[in-house]
Amino acid sequence: MQDLGTLQEMASQYYLVGFIIWLVVVAGMWGVFKKAGETPWFAIIPILDIYILCKVALKDNVILFTILSIIFPIVLIYVYIKLAKAFGKGTGFGILTFFFSFIMIPVLGFSGASYIGAQ
């Protein structure tokens, strides 16, 4: 059986990795919001970041999709596909963003992809 010190070290490493992933996603969303003409620091605020993401990705029903995205995360697939299209990317990019948002959102935020508007 592992002692308490080892478990605490493992937990702190787990939280550190999670925090680093969160920082990478926030930095990517910061870039996405900036490219879309939105206030970048909204990427730091929970729920507001989803609302702004829906606003950037969708033309209509932004509040509805924000609520649905919070309650049913599977709705985020649709939002991410629309986000990808708003930056000139395809459906596959949107699906990859759902599964690997910690990689794909920073790609949108820091690559040469330009915001062309909600489709």
Number of C-alpha atoms within 10 A of each C-alpha: 3 6 7 9 9 10 11 11 11 12 12 12 12 11 12 12 12 12 12 12 15 14 14 17 22 23 21 25 29 24 23 28 23 16 20 23 11 17 12 20 15 19 25 16 10 9 15 13 20 23 21 22 24 26 22 25 25 21 12 11 10 19 14 11 21 23 15 14 20 14 10 11 12 12 16 23 18 20 26 26 21 24 31 27 21 21 23 17 16 14 17 11 18 24 19 17 24 20 11 12 19 20 15 21 27 20 18 23 24 16 12 9 16 15 22 12 16 19 14
